[in-house]
Amino acid sequence: MITRYTYKDLVWLDVESPSTAEVQQIIQEFDIDPLIAEELLVPTLKSKVDLYKDFIYLILHFPAIKHTYSTSPNQEVDFIIGKKFIITGRYDTIDPMHKFSKIFEVNSIIDRSDIGEH
């Protein structure tokens, strides 16, 4: 499932348990390296950072201290960060990201500048 948020000229795509078609759509729209498509489809065991010409690709694992959706002690978030976009890929519901998405959405609708310049 892809959720799109926009604030001024910044686009944030939050992708939860992406399908192959959704990943292909993202790869084409944002001109992302096709090797990342495979990484976005399945969870990864280790964190990593890859630098590309127009974006950074990060895989980070966060401890799930109080998590009711899964039995895993860690939650993975893949980040693709470009000049005008942020793509987050995850395989589980992550409460802090859900809360941040609501704040981002509300602030973008009422055009508050609390989000900051990116």
Rosetta constraint file for C-alpha pairs under 8 A:
AtomPair CA 1 CA 15 HARMONIC 5.65 0.50
AtomPair CA 1 CA 16 HARMONIC 5.30 0.50
AtomPair CA 1 CA 17 HARMONIC 6.59 0.50
AtomPair CA 1 CA 18 HARMONIC 5.89 0.50
AtomPair CA 1 CA 19 HARMONIC 7.75 0.50
AtomPair CA 1 CA 22 HARMONIC 7.65 0.50
AtomPair CA 2 CA 13 HARMONIC 6.51 0.50
AtomPair CA 2 CA 14 HARMONIC 5.80 0.50
AtomPair CA 2 CA 15 HARMONIC 4.53 0.50
AtomPair CA 2 CA 16 HARMONIC 6.60 0.50
AtomPair CA 2 CA 18 HARMONIC 7.43 0.50
AtomPair CA 2 CA 22 HARMONIC 7.36 0.50
AtomPair CA 3 CA 13 HARMONIC 5.68 0.50
AtomPair CA 3 CA 14 HARMONIC 5.14 0.50
AtomPair CA 3 CA 15 HARMONIC 6.37 0.50
AtomPair CA 4 CA 11 HARMONIC 7.08 0.50
AtomPair CA 4 CA 12 HARMONIC 5.86 0.50
AtomPair CA 4 CA 13 HARMONIC 4.63 0.50
AtomPair CA 4 CA 14 HARMONIC 6.46 0.50
AtomPair CA 5 CA 11 HARMONIC 5.85 0.50
AtomPair CA 5 CA 12 HARMONIC 5.09 0.50
AtomPair CA 5 CA 13 HARMONIC 6.36 0.50
AtomPair CA 5 CA 104 HARMONIC 7.67 0.50
AtomPair CA 5 CA 105 HARMONIC 6.49 0.50
AtomPair CA 6 CA 10 HARMONIC 5.73 0.50
AtomPair CA 6 CA 11 HARMONIC 4.59 0.50
AtomPair CA 6 CA 12 HARMONIC 6.27 0.50
AtomPair CA 6 CA 105 HARMONIC 7.91 0.50
AtomPair CA 6 CA 108 HARMONIC 6.94 0.50
AtomPair CA 7 CA 11 HARMONIC 6.57 0.50
AtomPair CA 7 CA 108 HARMONIC 5.13 0.50
AtomPair CA 7 CA 111 HARMONIC 7.81 0.50
AtomPair CA 8 CA 108 HARMONIC 7.79 0.50
AtomPair CA 9 CA 84 HARMONIC 6.42 0.50
AtomPair CA 10 CA 84 HARMONIC 4.91 0.50
AtomPair CA 10 CA 85 HARMONIC 5.43 0.50
AtomPair CA 10 CA 86 HARMONIC 7.77 0.50
AtomPair CA 10 CA 118 HARMONIC 7.71 0.50
AtomPair CA 11 CA 84 HARMONIC 6.39 0.50
AtomPair CA 11 CA 85 HARMONIC 4.63 0.50
AtomPair CA 11 CA 86 HARMONIC 6.31 0.50
AtomPair CA 12 CA 85 HARMONIC 5.67 0.50
AtomPair CA 12 CA 86 HARMONIC 4.70 0.50
AtomPair CA 12 CA 87 HARMONIC 5.64 0.50
AtomPair CA 12 CA 88 HARMONIC 7.67 0.50
AtomPair CA 13 CA 85 HARMONIC 7.80 0.50
AtomPair CA 13 CA 86 HARMONIC 6.36 0.50
AtomPair CA 13 CA 87 HARMONIC 4.68 0.50
AtomPair CA 13 CA 88 HARMONIC 6.26 0.50
AtomPair CA 14 CA 87 HARMONIC 5.91 0.50
AtomPair CA 14 CA 88 HARMONIC 4.86 0.50
AtomPair CA 14 CA 89 HARMONIC 6.16 0.50
AtomPair CA 15 CA 87 HARMONIC 7.37 0.50
AtomPair CA 15 CA 88 HARMONIC 5.94 0.50
AtomPair CA 15 CA 89 HARMONIC 4.69 0.50
AtomPair CA 15 CA 90 HARMONIC 6.31 0.50
AtomPair CA 16 CA 89 HARMONIC 5.90 0.50
AtomPair CA 16 CA 90 HARMONIC 4.96 0.50
AtomPair CA 16 CA 91 HARMONIC 5.48 0.50
AtomPair CA 16 CA 92 HARMONIC 6.68 0.50
AtomPair CA 16 CA 93 HARMONIC 7.57 0.50
AtomPair CA 17 CA 41 HARMONIC 7.34 0.50
AtomPair CA 17 CA 89 HARMONIC 7.43 0.50
AtomPair CA 17 CA 90 HARMONIC 6.06 0.50
AtomPair CA 17 CA 91 HARMONIC 4.51 0.50
AtomPair CA 17 CA 92 HARMONIC 7.00 0.50
AtomPair CA 18 CA 22 HARMONIC 5.93 0.50
AtomPair CA 18 CA 23 HARMONIC 6.35 0.50
AtomPair CA 18 CA 40 HARMONIC 7.34 0.50
AtomPair CA 18 CA 41 HARMONIC 6.18 0.50
AtomPair CA 18 CA 89 HARMONIC 7.60 0.50
AtomPair CA 18 CA 91 HARMONIC 7.82 0.50
AtomPair CA 19 CA 23 HARMONIC 6.30 0.50
AtomPair CA 19 CA 41 HARMONIC 6.90 0.50
AtomPair CA 20 CA 24 HARMONIC 6.18 0.50
AtomPair CA 20 CA 41 HARMONIC 6.94 0.50
AtomPair CA 21 CA 25 HARMONIC 6.20 0.50
AtomPair CA 22 CA 26 HARMONIC 6.37 0.50
AtomPair CA 23 CA 27 HARMONIC 6.14 0.50
AtomPair CA 23 CA 37 HARMONIC 5.97 0.50
AtomPair CA 23 CA 40 HARMONIC 7.18 0.50
AtomPair CA 23 CA 41 HARMONIC 7.48 0.50
AtomPair CA 24 CA 28 HARMONIC 6.20 0.50
AtomPair CA 24 CA 37 HARMONIC 7.04 0.50
AtomPair CA 25 CA 29 HARMONIC 6.09 0.50
AtomPair CA 26 CA 30 HARMONIC 6.02 0.50
AtomPair CA 26 CA 31 HARMONIC 7.90 0.50
AtomPair CA 26 CA 32 HARMONIC 7.52 0.50
AtomPair CA 27 CA 31 HARMONIC 5.47 0.50
AtomPair CA 27 CA 32 HARMONIC 4.68 0.50
AtomPair CA 27 CA 33 HARMONIC 6.91 0.50
AtomPair CA 27 CA 34 HARMONIC 6.64 0.50
AtomPair CA 27 CA 37 HARMONIC 7.03 0.50
AtomPair CA 28 CA 32 HARMONIC 6.86 0.50
AtomPair CA 32 CA 36 HARMONIC 7.24 0.50
AtomPair CA 33 CA 37 HARMONIC 7.54 0.50
AtomPair CA 34 CA 38 HARMONIC 7.57 0.50
AtomPair CA 35 CA 39 HARMONIC 7.11 0.50
AtomPair CA 36 CA 40 HARMONIC 6.24 0.50
AtomPair CA 37 CA 41 HARMONIC 6.57 0.50
AtomPair CA 38 CA 42 HARMONIC 7.19 0.50
AtomPair CA 39 CA 43 HARMONIC 7.38 0.50
AtomPair CA 39 CA 44 HARMONIC 7.26 0.50
AtomPair CA 40 CA 78 HARMONIC 7.16 0.50
AtomPair CA 40 CA 89 HARMONIC 6.52 0.50
AtomPair CA 42 CA 91 HARMONIC 7.89 0.50
AtomPair CA 43 CA 76 HARMONIC 7.02 0.50
AtomPair CA 43 CA 91 HARMONIC 7.04 0.50
AtomPair CA 44 CA 59 HARMONIC 7.80 0.50
AtomPair CA 44 CA 76 HARMONIC 7.74 0.50
AtomPair CA 46 CA 59 HARMONIC 7.60 0.50
AtomPair CA 46 CA 60 HARMONIC 7.88 0.50
AtomPair CA 46 CA 61 HARMONIC 7.82 0.50
AtomPair CA 47 CA 58 HARMONIC 7.37 0.50
AtomPair CA 47 CA 59 HARMONIC 4.85 0.50
AtomPair CA 47 CA 60 HARMONIC 4.95 0.50
AtomPair CA 47 CA 61 HARMONIC 6.42 0.50
AtomPair CA 48 CA 58 HARMONIC 5.70 0.50
AtomPair CA 48 CA 59 HARMONIC 5.15 0.50
AtomPair CA 48 CA 60 HARMONIC 6.98 0.50
AtomPair CA 49 CA 56 HARMONIC 7.27 0.50
AtomPair CA 49 CA 57 HARMONIC 5.74 0.50
AtomPair CA 49 CA 58 HARMONIC 4.54 0.50
AtomPair CA 49 CA 59 HARMONIC 6.55 0.50
AtomPair CA 50 CA 56 HARMONIC 5.97 0.50
AtomPair CA 50 CA 57 HARMONIC 5.09 0.50
AtomPair CA 50 CA 58 HARMONIC 6.49 0.50
AtomPair CA 51 CA 55 HARMONIC 6.63 0.50
AtomPair CA 51 CA 56 HARMONIC 4.78 0.50
AtomPair CA 51 CA 57 HARMONIC 6.40 0.50
AtomPair CA 52 CA 56 HARMONIC 5.82 0.50
AtomPair CA 52 CA 57 HARMONIC 7.66 0.50
AtomPair CA 54 CA 82 HARMONIC 6.08 0.50
AtomPair CA 54 CA 83 HARMONIC 7.41 0.50
AtomPair CA 55 CA 80 HARMONIC 6.56 0.50
AtomPair CA 55 CA 81 HARMONIC 5.32 0.50
AtomPair CA 55 CA 82 HARMONIC 4.31 0.50
AtomPair CA 55 CA 83 HARMONIC 7.20 0.50
AtomPair CA 56 CA 79 HARMONIC 7.75 0.50
AtomPair CA 56 CA 80 HARMONIC 5.64 0.50
AtomPair CA 56 CA 81 HARMONIC 5.19 0.50
AtomPair CA 56 CA 82 HARMONIC 6.64 0.50
AtomPair CA 57 CA 78 HARMONIC 7.32 0.50
AtomPair CA 57 CA 79 HARMONIC 5.67 0.50
AtomPair CA 57 CA 80 HARMONIC 4.59 0.50
AtomPair CA 57 CA 81 HARMONIC 6.56 0.50
AtomPair CA 58 CA 78 HARMONIC 5.66 0.50
AtomPair CA 58 CA 79 HARMONIC 4.98 0.50
AtomPair CA 58 CA 80 HARMONIC 6.49 0.50
AtomPair CA 59 CA 76 HARMONIC 7.03 0.50
AtomPair CA 59 CA 77 HARMONIC 5.99 0.50
AtomPair CA 59 CA 78 HARMONIC 4.45 0.50
AtomPair CA 59 CA 79 HARMONIC 6.32 0.50
AtomPair CA 60 CA 76 HARMONIC 5.73 0.50
AtomPair CA 60 CA 77 HARMONIC 5.48 0.50
AtomPair CA 60 CA 78 HARMONIC 6.35 0.50
AtomPair CA 60 CA 79 HARMONIC 8.00 0.50
AtomPair CA 61 CA 74 HARMONIC 6.07 0.50
AtomPair CA 61 CA 75 HARMONIC 5.44 0.50
AtomPair CA 61 CA 76 HARMONIC 4.42 0.50
AtomPair CA 61 CA 77 HARMONIC 6.39 0.50
AtomPair CA 62 CA 74 HARMONIC 5.38 0.50
AtomPair CA 62 CA 75 HARMONIC 5.15 0.50
AtomPair CA 62 CA 76 HARMONIC 6.35 0.50
AtomPair CA 62 CA 77 HARMONIC 7.93 0.50
AtomPair CA 63 CA 73 HARMONIC 5.92 0.50
AtomPair CA 63 CA 74 HARMONIC 4.44 0.50
AtomPair CA 63 CA 75 HARMONIC 6.26 0.50
AtomPair CA 64 CA 72 HARMONIC 7.62 0.50
AtomPair CA 64 CA 73 HARMONIC 5.29 0.50
AtomPair CA 64 CA 74 HARMONIC 5.19 0.50
AtomPair CA 64 CA 75 HARMONIC 6.22 0.50
AtomPair CA 65 CA 73 HARMONIC 7.38 0.50
AtomPair CA 67 CA 71 HARMONIC 7.87 0.50
AtomPair CA 67 CA 95 HARMONIC 7.99 0.50
AtomPair CA 69 CA 92 HARMONIC 7.36 0.50
AtomPair CA 69 CA 93 HARMONIC 6.78 0.50
AtomPair CA 70 CA 92 HARMONIC 7.53 0.50
AtomPair CA 75 CA 90 HARMONIC 7.96 0.50
AtomPair CA 75 CA 92 HARMONIC 7.29 0.50
AtomPair CA 75 CA 94 HARMONIC 7.51 0.50
AtomPair CA 76 CA 90 HARMONIC 6.06 0.50
AtomPair CA 76 CA 91 HARMONIC 7.16 0.50
AtomPair CA 77 CA 88 HARMONIC 6.44 0.50
AtomPair CA 77 CA 89 HARMONIC 5.61 0.50
AtomPair CA 77 CA 90 HARMONIC 4.90 0.50
AtomPair CA 77 CA 91 HARMONIC 7.84 0.50
AtomPair CA 78 CA 87 HARMONIC 7.85 0.50
AtomPair CA 78 CA 88 HARMONIC 5.47 0.50
AtomPair CA 78 CA 89 HARMONIC 4.78 0.50
AtomPair CA 78 CA 90 HARMONIC 6.38 0.50
AtomPair CA 79 CA 86 HARMONIC 6.99 0.50
AtomPair CA 79 CA 87 HARMONIC 5.64 0.50
AtomPair CA 79 CA 88 HARMONIC 4.70 0.50
AtomPair CA 79 CA 89 HARMONIC 6.48 0.50
AtomPair CA 80 CA 86 HARMONIC 5.76 0.50
AtomPair CA 80 CA 87 HARMONIC 4.96 0.50
AtomPair CA 80 CA 88 HARMONIC 6.54 0.50
AtomPair CA 81 CA 85 HARMONIC 6.13 0.50
AtomPair CA 81 CA 86 HARMONIC 4.64 0.50
AtomPair CA 81 CA 87 HARMONIC 6.45 0.50
AtomPair CA 82 CA 86 HARMONIC 6.17 0.50
AtomPair CA 83 CA 118 HARMONIC 7.99 0.50
AtomPair CA 93 CA 98 HARMONIC 7.56 0.50
AtomPair CA 94 CA 98 HARMONIC 6.25 0.50
AtomPair CA 95 CA 99 HARMONIC 6.23 0.50
AtomPair CA 96 CA 100 HARMONIC 6.12 0.50
AtomPair CA 97 CA 101 HARMONIC 6.03 0.50
AtomPair CA 98 CA 102 HARMONIC 6.51 0.50
AtomPair CA 99 CA 103 HARMONIC 6.51 0.50
AtomPair CA 100 CA 104 HARMONIC 6.04 0.50
AtomPair CA 101 CA 105 HARMONIC 5.98 0.50
AtomPair CA 102 CA 106 HARMONIC 6.12 0.50
AtomPair CA 103 CA 107 HARMONIC 6.04 0.50
AtomPair CA 104 CA 108 HARMONIC 6.03 0.50
AtomPair CA 104 CA 115 HARMONIC 7.19 0.50
AtomPair CA 105 CA 109 HARMONIC 6.21 0.50
AtomPair CA 106 CA 110 HARMONIC 6.31 0.50
AtomPair CA 107 CA 111 HARMONIC 5.57 0.50
AtomPair CA 107 CA 112 HARMONIC 5.13 0.50
AtomPair CA 107 CA 113 HARMONIC 7.52 0.50
AtomPair CA 107 CA 114 HARMONIC 7.38 0.50
AtomPair CA 107 CA 115 HARMONIC 7.27 0.50
AtomPair CA 108 CA 112 HARMONIC 6.51 0.50
